[in-house]
Amino acid sequence: MVNNTCSAPPKRRRKSGKKARRIRAVKKSRLLYHRDEAAWKENLLRERILCYDTASTFLCSMNQAAYTPHLERVYNKMVKYLGHQKSKETDDMYARLERAFAVAYDTSLGHVRRNGDMLFSHIMQSVDLLLLIKPDVMTMEVMLLHETIKSCGLTEATLAERVGPAAAHLVQRFTELKKIRLHADTQEEVMQLREMLLVLAEDVRVILVKLATRMSGLLTLEGTAREKQIRLAKEMLEIYAPLAGRLGVYALKVRIEDEAFRVLHPKLYQKTASDLQLLNEEHPDILLVCKQEIAQLMQHHKLSGKIYGRIKSVYSTAHKMHQKHFDHPAELYDIFALRIVVDTKEDCYRLLGYVHEQFPPIAGRMKDYIASPKSNNYQSLHTAVTGMYPGNDMLPVEIQIRTRAMDDVAEYGIASHGAYKEMGSSTPDHGELWQQKLAMINREFKRIGRIPADDSTDFSRIIDKVFVITPKGDVVALPRHSTPLDFAYAIHSEVGHHCIGATVNEKAVPLSYQLKTGDVVSVVTRASHKPTGTSLLYAKTPNARSRIQAFLREAQRETFIERGRKLVDQALASVGKEPLDPSMSQLDALLGDGELKISGKERLLLKVGKSATTALSVVRKIYPDLRLGPDRKILQATVVRPEQKQYGEKAYIVGGDPAIPYALAKCCDQKIASCPATDLVAYISTQHTIRLHHKDCVHIRGKDPKRFLSVQGRI
């Protein structure tokens, strides 16, 4: 496909060595980065540009790429892998791969990363990591193209014309993930970020690509600021490694954990790695001997299968030592392990019995994950035995037994399933399909409800959430059908109280707009604005509704207190006395020589304002020597019974006067909550209470028109 030949550069004496080549490559890349595109391409025709480390490559012309052996190996691995998958994929898989490869190369030409690496080298390194988990063709397409929109300037529409709408849409989803600021201070926030990544990605392929690209970034941290190294490594260890485990892609999970652990705790990493190396040197042939023992046992009982050996990873070893308070890896039972892959489930149990007959099992180490799979559908039989290694009869060895299908799930997780392929390709018109895909994955992963709390993501739970983004890139999780007002109250109560509008993805939307995952939400506030009863119509979450109701109760309380004070002042004026002073000292007379606290005075005025007591009775208690006849008329308020449901005096304006109190009629309570104010009327009952009814309510038909007042909604 590609001509791998190019003219040799002119010979000259140079300092040899990897470090010298690396320095020259970085300097040249940074120099050429500032030239225009034509000069860049012209230079590529003349010279090889060597990029260092595992992503090393050189480019020789605008239309031809010359590879180092590494990049040639990566490309050949892709083609070879697709050859094995031909029965599963469509016939155009090679054409799709070559098309994506050509677009990635053409668009990344001339682009250099901050660390001096060629962008195309980073892409191919990420592809190499992705191949660890056996992706499908679409996943590899997205991997090859993942930088085309953000770094290379293509739009989703342009990319769709070149590679098709399905791949372009997933690349756009990947690009949008970069808006997120993945920062968490608590375990709850960490779990929320994992959930958000799954939902916002819209397709599990995007998550697999994200895992591989972040791992690639972790491998190229050398030379960057220590603070950045720690931030990225912590992000990988807390968010991406558990997410990889949740999806079952352990091949990437182990790489991520070890590399992040090396960056975060270099001394502990080196000590643990050295201890493991010494342990391996003490027993250099242990895995070979144990494999031979199992092979002979299987041959004797006429069982077929494959046997693999491994030494526990550095991070996993250090983590388990910390949990169990051990000082040395030799104290663990599973440092050395054999993985045996047999044909059937029955063979798994047969072989387990033969192993226990031949070698003494360690008590408490037998685990049957076939009968009781893990939450990510991992299935296997685990046991630990001694006596397998002649050099040390007490050296424990862990044995894992499973079928080929179980082994695929254990090694490649969701990438080995059809769950993320059977729904068809993702397109811009099928965003909601991801909810169905999550449900399908949920069915694939049995016992989803029994997920460990420390590193889990419950798919069945996150389907009922939306994840929206603040302008700063922070993530806010809300129940589905939430509105911008719910978002405002999720930020802070004061933001919600003063919210008058919102913009979503830089477009103004009403407060009734239903938020979708991935929306970038900004709240518009006004200092003078306060919530009213109509705010409850826009609030859907219990959090927002409870805060609005609390505000309305407090606002109503203040209104009744002020009203009670006015009534007492009127009553005092009617008997020739001065109105209440600011400290309401006249009310102290109610306790004789004592001093009534402000809260007690306010409670008294609240009773007057609610007509639970009369202002005249208060005046009589203040001035008991005054003779006030029982027929003394003092302006009293309309009675609002305490048991009547209140939506706050500011929810609606009755009769054009905001001060007129009212209650909702029980017969129309449900209708009022969902209809505009223009459909309401206020009715003055014979008990002089005002109740709000729907205009079509049967209980007010034929009533005296003079007893009706108009109702207006208040913004």
N, C-alpha and C positions, 0 to 999 in steps of 0.2 A: 504493500500500500504506500509506503513512504520510502523515499530514497535516503538511506542513512549515510551517504557519502558527502563530503564537503572538502574544499581545498584546505590544505594544511596551512596553518599560520607560519609566518616567517620565523626561522629559527633564531633564537638569541639566548644569551646566557641569563638565566634567572635563578633566584633562590628557590631551591626545591623544598618540598615538604607541604603537608596539608595546611598548616597555619599560613604559610606564605601565599598559597593559592587562594585560600579563603580571603585574606586581606585584599589581594588584587581584585578578586571578584566583587567584593563589597564596594571598593572604591570606584571601580569601573561602572557598576550598576548605578550607584548614586550620581555619578557624573552624567551618565547617559540619560538618567531619569529626567533631567532638566532640559534636554534637547527636544526639538519638535519631532513629530512622528516620522517625517521623511528622513531626518538625520539618523534617527534610531534604526529604522529599517535598513538604511544604507550601510550603517556600521555593522549590522548583523550579517550582511553579505560578505564582509571582509574578515570578520574575526569570530572566533568562538568565545562565548561568554560562559565561563565555568562557575556554576553555583555549587556550593559545598554541601557537606553532610549527606543524608540519605536522599535528599531531593535533587542531587546534582544533575545538571543537563546542560547542553549547549544548543543554541539555535543558529542556523546558518543562512536562512533566507526568508523572504516573506511567505513563500509557499511550501517550503520544505523544512523539516525539523530533523536534526541529527541528535540521537539519543546517546546518553551514556548507557552502559550495560544495565544500570538500575532501572531507568525509565523504560528501556526496551523490555525488561523483565516484567514490569508492571503492566505494560500494554499487552504483552503476550499472556500474562496471567488472566487478564480480562477476557481475551478471546478464547483461551482454553477453558475458562470457567463457563462461558456461554456455550461452548461446544457440548459440555456435559449437561447443560440445561435445555438443549434444543427441543427435547420432547415436551418440555413444560412451556416454552415460550413460543411466540409467533415466529414465522419465517423471516420477518424483516428485522430481527434483533441485531444482526451484524450491521445492517444499513443504519439503524437508529444509533448504534454505538459510534460508528464512524462519523455520522453527521454531528452528534454531540461533541465528539472529540475535535472535529474540524472547527466547530463554532467556538469551543473553549480556547483552542490554540489561537485562532484568528483574533478573537476579542481581547485575549490576555496579552497579546504581543505588545511589548513596550511597557508593561506595567510591572512595577517593582514594589515589594512589600517594605514595611518600615525597617525590618532587620536586614534588608539588602537582598533577600531571596527573590528570584523571579516568581511572579504570581503563578505561572504555569507549573513551576516546580512544586509549589504548595498544593495545587490542585491534584497533581499526580501522587504526591505523598499521601494526601487524604484518600485517594482512590485505593492506594495500596493498603491502608488501614481498613477501609470499608470491605475489602475482599476477605478479611478475616471472618466475616459473618455471613458470607454467601448471599449477597443481595440479588434482587431481580434486576432486569434490564432498566426499568424505569428509575430505580434507586441509583443505578450507576449513571444514568443520564443526568439526574438532578445533581449528583456529586460533581460530574464534569462541568456542569453549567452553573454551579452555585454562586460564582463570583461575577457572572455576566451582567447582572442588573445593578448591584451595588457598586462594584469596583470598575466595571468596564462600560457603564453608561447606557446599556440597552434598556429598553422598556419592555414590559411584559408582552405588549402587542407585537413589537418587532421580533422578540424572541419566539413568539408563537408562530410567526410566519416561517421561521427557519427550522424549528424543531417540533412544532405542533403545540396545541393549546394545553394539553395535559401536563407535559413536562414544564412548560413555561409557567403554568399556574403554581406548580409545586415550588419552582424556583422563587416565585414571588412570595409565597408563604415563608420560605426560608429567609428571604431578605427581610420580611416584616418581623421575624423573630429577633433581628438585630436591634430593633427599637427598644427592646426590653432591657431594663437595668437589673441584672440578676444579682441583687444584693439582699441578704437576709441576716437578721440578727438573732432570730429565734428559730427553734425547730418547727414551729407552726408556719412561719414564713417560708422556710425551706420546702416544706411539703406543699405549700400553696404554689410555689414556683414550679415544682415538678408537675403538679396538676395543670398549671397554666400552659406549660410547654406542650403537653400532650394535646390539650384542647385547641390552643392557638395554632399549632402546626397544621391541623386539619387532615393530616395524613401521616401515618406512622413512618413512611419513607423519609419524611422531612426530619423526623427525630433521629433516625439512623444516620442520615447525612450530618446532622448537627453533632452527633456524638463523635463521628470520625474527624470532622473539621476541628472541633475543639481539642481533640487528642493531638492532631497535627500541630495546633498552636502550642500545646503543652510541650511538645518535643523540640520546639524552636525558641525557647525562652532564654537561651544563653545570650548574655550581653544586654538584656533588658534590665530595667530597674527592679531592685529586690521587692519593692512594694507591689509592683505589677505581677511579679512571679507569684507572690503569696496570694494575691487576690484571685488570680486565675486558677492556681492549684486548689485553693479552698473551694472555689466554685465547682471545679471538676469533682472533688471528693465528696462534697455535700449534696450536689444536685445531679450531676451527670452520671456519676458512678452508680448511685442507687437506682437512677432511672434506667441505666443499662441493665442492672440486675433485675429490675421489675419487668423489663421486656425480655429478659432471659438471654441477652447477648453477652455471655460471660467472657468470650474471647476479648471483647473490647473492655469489659468491666475490669478485668485483671490488669490490663495494660494501663488503664486510666488510674486505678488505685495505686499501683506501684510508682508510676511517674509522679503523681501528685504528692504521694508520701515522701518521695525523694526530695522534692522541692520544699515541702513544708518542714520536714524534720530530717535534714541531711545527716546529722550525726547518728540519730537512732536508726535511720535507714542503713547507713554503712555498717553499724554494729550488728544489726539483724542479718543483713546480707552476708557479713563475714562469718557469723555463727552458723548460718545455713551452709555456707561453703565449706567450713571446717567439718561440719557434720557429714557433708557429702564426701569429703576427702577421707574421713575415717571409714566410711562404708562405700567405696567407689563403685562397687559392683552390686549393690543391694537390689536395685531395680531390675537389673538383668537376671540375677539369681531368682528373685521372686517371680518374675515373668516365666522363667523356665519351670519353676515349681507348679505354677498354675497351668501352664501349657501341658505338662505331663499329666496333671490331674484331669484336664479336659479330654485329653487324648484317651486316657484310660476309660473314661465314662462315655466316650464317643460323642462329645459336645464340640461344636464348631463355633468359632468366633475370633475376635481380635483382642489383643491385650496391649494396653498402653500404660506407661509409667510416668509419674510426675513428682516433683518436689514442690511443696507448698510455696505460694508466692510470698514475697517479702512483707507486703502490707498485711495480708491475711494472717501471717505468722505473728507479726508485732501486735496486731489488733487482738488476736485470741490470747496471746501472752498477757496483754494488759487486762483483758476481761477476767482471766483466771488467776492473775497475780503470780504468774510464773516468771522465773529469771532466765530460763534458757529454752531454746526451741526443742531440745531433746525431751523436755517434759510433756510435750504434746503428743497425742496419739496419731495424728494424721499428717505428720511432716512428709512421710513417704506414702504414696498411694498408687494403687493399680486401678485402672478403669478397664473393665471387661465388657465387651459388646457381643452379645449372643443373638440368636435368631428370633426366639419367641419369649413371651412372658413366662411360660412354663419352664423354659431353660434357665431363666433367672433364678427361680426358686430352687430348681434342682441343683444348680451350681452352688448356690448358697449353702445348701445342706451338705454337699460334698466338701466344701471348704471348711465348714465347722467340724466335720468328721476328721479331717486331716490335721487341722491346726486349731489350737485352743483359742476360742473367741474371748475378747475382753468384755466383761460384764457391763451392761448399760450402753454399749456402743452400737447395737443393732437398731437400724432405723428402716422402716418400710415406707418409702415414698411412692411406691407403686400403688399400694392400697390407699394411701393418703397423700396425694400429690401436694406439692407446695403451691402457693398462690399463683405463681407464674407458670404452672403446669409442669414443673420439673418432676420427673419420675425416675427412681433408681432405688436399688437396695444398697444400703451402707452397712458395713461391719468393720471391725478392727480385730486383728488376730496377732498372735505371737508365734515364734517357732519357725518362721519361714526362712530366716537368714541364719545359716550355720555359724557365721562369725559372732552372732549375738542373739541367742534364743529369745531374749526378753525384749528385743527391739520391736515395737509395734508397727504394723503396716495396715493402712486403711485399704479396704477393697470396696469398689463401687461396681455393681453389676446392673446392666440395663440392655434393652434392645437397641437396634439401629435407629428406629424412629425416636425412641426416648433420648438417644445420644444426640440426635440432630437438634431436638428441643433444648437439651442441656447446653450445647455448645453455641447454637445460633439463635435460640429463643424465637421471638416473633418472626425473625427473618426466615425461619424454616417453615413457617405456617403459610397456608393459603389465605389466612384470615384477612391479610391486608392486600390481597390480590383479587379476591373473588368479587369485590364490589365494583370492579372496573376501574378505569383511570379517573383520577380526580380532574374536574374541569371547573371553570369559574361558575358554571350553572348548577353545580352539585355540591355546594359547600355544606349543606345539611347532611350529606351522606356520611360525613365523619361521625355524626352522632350514632348512625347505624353501625358504622365500623367499630366504634368503641363498644357498642353493645355486642357486636360479633366477637370482638376480642374478649369481652367479658364472658361470653359463653365458652370460648376456647379455654380460658383460664378457669378451671373448676375451683370450687371452694373460694370464690373471690372474696367472700365476706370475712374470711379468717386470715387477714393480712397483718403481719407484724407491724406494730406502731412505729418502729424506729426507721424503717426504710421502705415504705410502701406507698402505692398510689392506687386508690380504690376506683377503678374505672366506672363502676356502677354509680358511684356518688358524684363524680365530676361531670357526668352527663347533664345534671341539673344545675350546672353553674355556667356563668359567663365570666370571662376574664377581660377586663378593660384596662386601659393604660392611661396614666396621667401624662401631661405634657413633659414631665421630667423623666419618663420611662419607668416609673414604678407601676406595679401590677396591683389591681384591686379585684378581688373575687366577690361576685354578687350572685344571688339566685337568678335563675332564668326569668325573663320578663321584667327585670329591673329597669328603672327609668333614671334619667340624669339626676332627679331629686334624690333617689336612693343612693346614687353615687356620691352626691354632695354630703349627705349625712354619714356615709361610710368614711369620708375624709375627716370631718369634724362637725359637731353639732352646730357651731356658729356658722360654718360654711353653708350648712343646710338651711338654717334659719334665714340667712340673707340671700339665698339663691333666688334669682329672678329669671334665669335662662341658662342655656348651655350651648356649646358647639361640639359637634362630633365629627372628627376627621376634617376639622377646619370649616365645617358648615353649620349654620345655626339650625337648631332643632327645637321643637316644643318640649316641654317638660313631660309630656305623655309618651315620648319616643321610647321604644323598647331597645335597650342596648344589646349589642352583639359582641361576641368574642373578637378581640382585636381592635375594637373601637378606641380611638384616642379622644378622651373626653376632657373638656375644659369647662369650668363652671363660671357663669357670670353672676356677680353679686352686687348688691346695693346696700349700703350701711343702714339706710332707713327702712328697709323692707323687713317685714315680720310674717311668720306663717299664719295662715287663716284656716278655717274649716275646709275650704276648697283644696288646700294643700294635700289633704288626706286622699283626694281623688287621684293625685299623681304619685303618691307614695305606695309602693307595693311590698316592700320588705318590712318585717316586724320591727327592725331597728329604727327605720325612718318613721314609721307610724307611731311608735311609742314615744319618740322624742317630740314629734309634732303635738301629740295629745298632751304630753307633759307641759309643753310650752303653752298650749291653749288653756289648760287648767290653771296655770299660774297667772296668765294674762286675765282670765276671767275672774280670778280671785282679786287681783288688783282693781279690776273694774268695779266689782261689788264693794270693795272697801272704800273706794273713792265715792261711790254712790251713797253708801251708808253715811259717810262723813257729810256729804251735802245735805242729806235728810236731817241729820242731827243739827247741823248749822241752821237749817230752816226752822226746825223746832225751837232752837234756842232764840232765834230772831223773833219768833211768834210770841215769846213770853218776855221780850225785851232784854235778852241776855246777849253777851258777846259770843261770836262763833268760836269754835275750837281753835286754840293756838297751835303752832307747829308741833309742839311736843304733846298736845292734847292733855294738858295738865288738869283740865276740868274733870276728866274721867277718873283722876286719882281719888276723888271724893267717894267713888263707889267702894273703896276699901278703907274708908275712914282715914286713919293716920298713915296708912301704908301708901306705897307708891306702886301703881299698876305698871307692869312692864309694857313696852311697846307692843310685843307680840300679843299680850292679852288685850290691849286696846284695839289692835287690828282685828282680833277675833270677834270682839264686840261689834265693831263697825261692819264686819262681814255678815254677821247675823242680821243687822239692820238692813244692809244692802240686799240680802236675800229675802227680806220680809219675814225672817224667822222670829223677829221681835220688832217692836215699833220704836221709832225715834222718840215719841212722846214718853214712853215708859223709861227710856234712858234719861230724859230731862227730869222726870219725876224723881229718879234716884239721885241725880246730881243735886237738885234743889227740892228736897222733900218738904220744905216749908211753903213752897208755892202751892196755891190752890188752883188746880187745873181741872175743869169740868170734864166729865167723860165724853161730852159731845164735842170737845175741842177738835177741830179738823186740821190735821197736818198732812201734807202731801205724802202719800205712801206709794211704794213701788208696786208694779205688777208682780204678783207672786209667781215665783218659779219653784216648783216643788223639787226638793233635793233628789228624789228618786228618778226624776225625768232625765233622759239622756241628753247631754249637752254637746254641741259641736263648737261651742265658743261663740261669743257675741260678735266676733269679727268674721265669722264664716259667711254670714249673709247680712244684708241691711234690710230691716223690716220697716215699712212705712217711711222710708227715706231718712230715718234717724238711727245712726249706729248704736246709740245707747239703749234702744229698746230691747229688752231680753226676750228670749223665746225658748221653746222646746220643740223637739221633733215629735210628731204624732206617731204613736206606736204602729198604727195601721199602715203608715207610709215610710217607715224607717228604712227599709231595704231599697225602695225606689229612690228616695232622696239621695242616697249615697252614690247613685250612678246616673243622675239626670241633671241637666243645667238648671240654673236658678230661674230661668224664664218659665219653667214648667211647674214652679212652686207658687203657693199662695199662703198667706198667714191668716189664721182665723182666731178672733177674740172670743173665747168661750164665755159662758154665763158666769163662770167663776173668775173672770177677768184674767185668765192666763192666755198666753199667745202660743199657738201650736202651728207648726209648718206642715202643710199637707201637699200632696201632689194634686195638681189642678183637676185631675179626673177622679179623685177619691170619692167613693160613693157616700162616705159619711158626711160630706159637706154639701151634697146636692140639696138645693132648695133652701139653704140657709139665708138669713138676712144679709143682703149685699153690703149693708153698712158695717157689718162685723168683719169684713175682709180688708186686709192691708196688702200692699204690694211687697214683693221680695226681689232683691237684687243680689247678685254675687259680688263679692268684694275681692279684688286682686291683691 
